């Protein structure tokens, strides 16, 4: 949304008309003083997986965040920022090293990004104990949604169970009696399976866990074919999803055994999987076909800049930038006033691409969760269309374990 700028301190024109995104302009709330032009940049760290088979996840997060920053003339809230990016290499020990470097040497006030739950669990305490604000834009492990929550965390994506919960409810309503679940053997994999089973109340036939670096699923797929379930539920993000879905199709299972997924088919994996993915369903908080102005403007701007359909990773990171844009403006760039800045972040006073957005008591989003399906878009490309909304205005299952008062 456009804010009402403080006339006594001079009007600052916000050049966003060309992008068609006046609703998310810099300085969305409050009044950034004219002195902002000469202010020292607010230093923001970005940690993401930017190399290896999962690099697409971190890159889309980075690109989504930069889309708003660059449109605003490298400013957020009307104040210049310096974005310092770091590759965690999906190694918790490396992530912890770069988090410490960002805090101790680079003196960042804010860290955003963080792609995978094992990395989040490695850096969360390091960052929040130093009272640096962590604006997570992907990983949402159950621990930090619950007992290990922090007043310095604000997650703009989802808690790891939520999309799977939507698919679990969908599978229950479809009447599938025998389901096998598959996921990598790490925190997010365990969370997604737990989420699926929270709403799919029929006992699953089997739970299959694979190595986080595994790209060959031939043995597991043979095991599944022999079990003859009614459907398979799978979570394999980034490059893992591409490998799994292609092998699932090559094994002849795509046409005979419904594949229900979360973060396995998306804008990152669909070009590589091809038409074999058409008809697959997935759980998500957002899809490129969302019929609201903020989403339409985001999709149009992202495709114009990057020449590809944005993924959910880009969308939730764009929302992270929008959140900061609003909050920094509210405190007139004084992010070192931690109490005021936390309150400004908690207000979440921006137009999310997903529609309604607010933070729960654990600083995770309260949001609707949808089922989406792979289908051809108006340009003949494989994309995602919204199929159903099993969970509306939904708060995660762990918020009651978080003892924050606000």
C-alpha positions in Angstrom: 0.0 0.0 0.0 1.2 3.6 -0.5 1.8 5.5 2.8 1.0 9.1 3.6 4.4 10.8 3.7 5.2 13.5 6.3 4.7 16.8 4.5 6.7 18.7 7.0 9.8 16.7 6.1 9.3 16.8 2.3 7.5 14.5 -0.1 9.4 11.6 -1.5 8.1 10.4 -4.8 7.9 6.6 -5.1 8.6 5.5 -8.7 6.6 2.4 -9.0 4.0 3.1 -11.7 6.0 1.4 -14.4 5.9 -1.8 -12.4 2.2 -1.5 -11.7 2.8 -2.1 -8.0 1.9 1.0 -6.1 0.3 -1.2 -3.5 3.7 -2.3 -2.3 5.8 0.9 -2.8 8.8 1.8 -0.7 7.8 3.5 2.5 4.5 1.8 2.6 3.8 3.0 6.1 4.9 6.0 8.1 7.2 8.8 6.9 10.8 8.4 5.9 12.5 11.8 6.4 14.3 13.5 3.6 17.6 12.8 5.5 17.2 9.2 4.5 18.9 10.0 1.2 22.2 10.6 3.1 21.8 7.9 5.7 24.2 5.0 6.2 22.8 1.9 4.6 21.0 -0.6 6.8 23.0 -3.8 6.5 21.0 -6.9 5.8 22.4 -10.4 5.5 21.0 -13.1 3.2 21.7 -16.8 4.0 20.6 -19.3 1.4 21.5 -22.5 -0.5 23.1 -21.0 -3.6 25.2 -24.0 -4.8 24.6 -27.7 -5.4 21.4 -29.5 -6.4 19.2 -27.3 -4.2 20.6 -24.0 -5.3 17.4 -23.1 -7.2 15.6 -22.7 -3.8 18.0 -20.2 -2.4 18.4 -18.4 -5.8 14.6 -17.9 -6.1 14.5 -16.6 -2.5 17.3 -14.1 -3.3 15.7 -13.1 -6.6 12.3 -12.5 -5.0 13.8 -10.4 -2.3 15.9 -8.4 -4.7 12.9 -7.7 -7.0 11.4 -5.3 -4.5 14.8 -3.9 -3.3 16.0 -3.0 -6.8 12.6 -1.6 -7.8 12.8 0.7 -4.8 16.3 2.0 -5.9 18.1 -0.3 -3.4 16.0 1.0 -0.6 13.5 -0.4 1.9 11.1 1.8 3.8 12.8 4.8 2.0 16.2 4.0 3.4 19.2 2.6 1.6 20.2 -0.9 2.3 23.3 -3.1 1.7 22.4 -6.7 1.0 25.2 -9.1 1.9 24.6 -12.6 0.6 26.1 -15.8 1.9 25.9 -19.4 0.6 25.3 -21.9 3.4 26.0 -24.8 1.0 23.2 -26.7 2.9 25.8 -27.5 5.5 24.8 -26.5 9.1 28.4 -25.9 10.2 29.0 -23.6 7.2 25.7 -21.7 7.8 26.7 -21.1 11.5 30.0 -19.7 10.4 28.5 -17.3 7.9 25.8 -16.2 10.4 28.5 -15.3 12.9 30.5 -13.5 10.2 27.4 -11.5 9.2 26.7 -10.5 12.8 30.3 -10.0 14.2 32.2 -8.7 11.2 29.5 -7.3 8.9 27.4 -5.8 11.7 24.1 -6.7 10.1 20.9 -5.7 11.9 18.7 -8.2 10.0 19.3 -11.6 8.4 16.8 -13.1 5.9 16.6 -16.2 3.7 17.5 -19.6 5.2 16.3 -22.3 2.9 16.4 -25.6 4.7 15.3 -26.7 8.2 18.6 -28.3 9.2 20.3 -24.9 8.4 17.6 -23.0 10.3 18.2 -25.1 13.4 21.9 -24.4 13.2 21.6 -20.6 12.9 18.4 -19.7 14.7 19.8 -19.5 18.2 23.1 -17.9 17.0 21.1 -15.1 15.3 18.3 -14.5 17.8 20.5 -14.7 20.9 22.4 -11.7 19.5 19.1 -9.9 19.1 19.5 -9.7 15.4 16.2 -9.9 13.6 15.7 -13.1 11.6 13.2 -12.7 8.7 13.0 -16.3 7.6 11.6 -16.8 4.1 11.5 -20.6 3.7 12.5 -23.0 6.5 9.9 -23.3 9.2 10.8 -26.2 11.5 8.4 -27.2 14.3 10.9 -26.4 17.1 11.1 -22.6 16.4 7.3 -22.5 15.9 7.0 -24.0 19.3 9.2 -24.1 22.4 12.2 -22.6 20.8 10.4 -19.5 19.3 12.0 -16.1 19.7 10.7 -12.5 19.7 13.4 -11.8 17.1 12.1 -14.3 14.5 9.5 -13.3 11.9 8.8 -16.1 9.3 7.1 -15.1 6.1 6.7 -18.6 4.6 4.9 -21.3 6.6 5.5 -23.8 9.3 6.8 -27.0 7.8 3.7 -29.1 8.5 1.1 -26.7 7.0 1.1 -27.5 3.3 1.3 -31.3 4.1 -1.7 -30.8 6.4 -3.7 -29.4 3.5 -2.8 -32.4 1.3 -3.5 -34.8 4.2 -7.0 -33.4 4.5 -7.4 -33.5 0.7 -6.3 -37.2 0.6 -8.8 -38.0 3.4 -11.6 -36.3 1.6 -10.7 -38.2 -1.7 -11.1 -41.5 0.2 -7.6 -42.9 -0.4 -7.3 -45.9 1.9 -3.7 -46.9 1.4 -1.0 -44.3 1.2 2.8 -44.5 1.3 4.8 -41.4 2.4 8.2 -40.4 1.2 10.6 -37.6 2.4 14.3 -36.9 3.0 15.5 -37.9 6.5 15.8 -34.5 8.1 13.6 -32.1 10.1 11.5 -30.8 7.3 10.9 -34.3 6.0 9.7 -35.5 9.4 7.6 -32.3 9.8 5.8 -32.8 6.5 5.0 -36.4 7.1 3.7 -35.5 10.6 1.6 -32.8 9.1 0.2 -35.1 6.4 -0.8 -37.7 9.1 -2.4 -35.0 11.3 -5.3 -34.7 8.8 -5.0 -38.0 7.0 -6.1 -40.1 9.9 -6.0 -43.5 8.1 -2.8 -45.4 9.1 -0.2 -45.1 6.3 1.1 -48.3 4.6 4.7 -47.2 5.0 7.0 -44.2 5.7 10.0 -44.1 3.5 12.9 -41.8 4.4 15.9 -41.1 2.1 19.2 -39.4 2.4 19.0 -35.6 1.9 21.6 -35.9 -0.9 20.0 -38.9 -2.6 19.1 -38.5 -6.2 18.5 -42.2 -7.2 15.1 -43.5 -6.0 14.9 -46.7 -8.1 15.0 -49.0 -5.0 12.3 -47.0 -3.2 10.1 -46.8 -6.2 10.3 -50.6 -6.7 9.3 -51.0 -3.1 6.3 -48.7 -3.5 5.1 -50.5 -6.7 5.2 -53.8 -4.8 3.1 -52.3 -2.0 0.4 -51.3 -4.4 -1.0 -48.3 -2.4 -3.8 -46.0 -3.5 -1.6 -43.0 -3.6 1.9 -41.7 -2.7 2.6 -38.6 -0.6 6.1 -37.1 -1.3 8.2 -34.2 -0.2 11.4 -33.6 -2.2 12.3 -29.9 -2.6 14.5 -28.3 -5.3 16.7 -30.6 -7.3 15.5 -33.6 -5.3 12.0 -33.1 -6.6 13.1 -33.0 -10.2 15.0 -36.2 -9.8 12.2 -37.9 -7.9 9.3 -36.8 -10.2 11.1 -37.7 -13.4 12.0 -41.2 -12.0 8.4 -41.7 -10.8 7.2 -41.0 -14.3 9.8 -43.1 -16.0 8.8 -46.0 -13.7 5.3 -45.8 -15.2 3.8 -44.8 -11.8 2.5 -41.3 -12.8 -0.4 -42.7 -14.8 -1.4 -45.4 -12.4 -0.5 -44.2 -8.9 -1.6 -40.6 -7.8 1.3 -38.6 -6.6 0.4 -36.1 -3.8 3.2 -33.7 -2.9 4.5 -30.6 -1.2 7.3 -28.5 -2.7 8.1 -31.3 -5.2 6.4 -29.8 -8.2 6.8 -26.1 -8.5 8.1 -23.4 -10.8 11.7 -24.6 -10.2 11.0 -28.3 -11.1 8.3 -28.2 -13.7 10.5 -27.1 -16.7 12.8 -30.1 -16.0 10.0 -32.6 -15.3 8.0 -31.7 -18.4 4.5 -32.8 -19.3 4.8 -35.9 -17.1 3.9 -33.7 -14.1 0.6 -32.5 -15.5 -2.2 -33.5 -13.1 0.0 -33.8 -10.0 -1.3 -32.1 -6.9 0.6 -30.2 -4.2 -0.1 -28.3 -1.1 0.9 -24.6 -1.0 0.2 -21.2 0.6 0.2 -19.6 -2.9 0.1 -20.2 -6.6 0.9 -18.0 -9.6 -2.8 -17.9 -10.6 -3.9 -16.1 -7.4 -6.5 -13.4 -8.3 -5.4 -10.5 -6.2 -3.6 -7.3 -7.3 -0.4 -7.9 -5.2 0.1 -11.4 -6.6 -0.7 -10.4 -10.2 1.8 -7.4 -10.0 4.4 -9.6 -8.4 4.1 -12.4 -11.1 4.2 -9.8 -13.9 7.2 -8.0 -12.5 9.1 -11.2 -11.7 8.5 -12.7 -15.2 9.6 -9.4 -16.8 12.8 -9.3 -14.9 13.8 -13.0 -14.7 12.0 -14.5 -17.7 10.5 -17.3 -15.7 7.5 -18.1 -13.6 8.1 -17.3 -9.9 8.1 -20.1 -7.4 6.6 -20.1 -4.0 10.2 -19.5 -2.7 10.4 -16.3 -4.6 6.9 -15.2 -3.5 7.5 -15.7 0.2 10.8 -13.9 0.0 9.2 -11.1 -1.8 6.8 -10.9 1.1 9.8 -10.8 3.4 11.1 -7.7 1.5 7.6 -6.2 1.7 7.5 -6.8 5.4 10.8 -5.0 5.9 9.8 -2.2 3.6 6.8 -1.5 5.8 8.5 -1.9 9.2 11.6 0.1 8.3 9.4 3.0 7.2 7.4 2.8 10.4 10.5 3.3 12.6 12.0 5.9 10.3 15.0 3.6 9.6 15.8 3.2 13.3 16.1 -0.6 13.3 18.3 -0.4 16.3 15.2 0.6 18.4 14.5 -3.1 18.8 11.2 -2.8 20.6 9.7 -0.4 18.1 11.1 -2.4 15.2 9.7 -5.6 16.5 6.3 -4.0 16.9 6.5 -2.7 13.3 7.3 -6.2 12.0 4.6 -7.8 14.1 2.0 -5.4 12.5 2.8 -6.9 9.1 1.3 -3.9 7.4 1.7 -4.8 3.8 -0.2 -6.4 0.9 0.9 -10.0 0.8 0.9 -11.9 -2.5 -1.1 -14.6 -0.7 -3.9 -12.2 0.3 -4.7 -12.0 4.0 -1.5 -12.1 6.1 -1.0 -11.8 9.9 1.4 -13.2 12.4 0.4 -15.5 15.1 1.7 -15.4 18.6 4.8 -17.4 17.5 5.5 -14.9 14.6 4.6 -17.5 12.0 1.9 -16.6 9.5 -1.8 -17.3 10.0 -2.9 -18.1 6.5 -5.0 -20.3 4.2 -3.4 -23.4 2.8 -4.4 -24.6 -0.7 -4.2 -27.6 -2.9 -2.8 -26.8 -6.4 -2.5 -28.8 -9.5 -0.1 -28.9 -12.4 -1.8 -27.6 -15.5 -1.1 -25.6 -18.7 -1.4 -21.8 -18.2 -2.6 -19.3 -20.8 0.8 -19.4 -22.5 0.9 -23.2 -22.7 3.4 -23.5 -20.0 3.3 -26.0 -17.1 2.3 -24.1 -14.0 0.2 -24.4 -10.9 -3.5 -23.6 -10.6 -5.5 -23.5 -7.4 -7.7 -26.5 -7.0 -9.1 -26.3 -3.4 -8.5 -24.6 0.0 -8.8 -27.2 2.7 -7.5 -25.0 5.5 -8.6 -21.4 5.8 -7.0 -18.7 8.0 -5.1 -21.5 9.6 -2.5 -21.3 12.4 0.2 -24.0 12.8 -0.1 -26.8 15.3 2.9 -25.7 17.4 2.0 -22.1 18.4 0.6 -23.2 21.7 4.1 -24.4 22.8 5.5 -20.9 22.1 5.6 -18.9 25.3 6.0 -15.4 23.7 3.3 -13.0 24.9 3.3 -11.2 21.6 
